[in-house]
Amino acid sequence: MDGLKMEKWRTSFEMGVSGLKASYDSLLLHKRFEETFILKTDETSHTFNLELDPELPAEVQDRLEKLLIETEPEDSI
């Protein structure tokens, strides 16, 4: 995947994350939402991977993983 598509993907993911933040904040957990996950670039496959805090509620983990998949741009030939 080229750099332009990667940047588009990151931007779409971050916009979606802002929508999840309110749900997370309503749980009144001790960590800030931004501290519960890291979006890492896989240089080999030119994709993103999520590193999630193990204390993050399963529902939020699922929503973040689903968001990452849904915001991935199609790789046209």
Beta strands, then each sheet from edge to edge (+ up, - down):
strand 1: 37-42
strand 2: 47-52
sheet 1: 1+ 2-
end
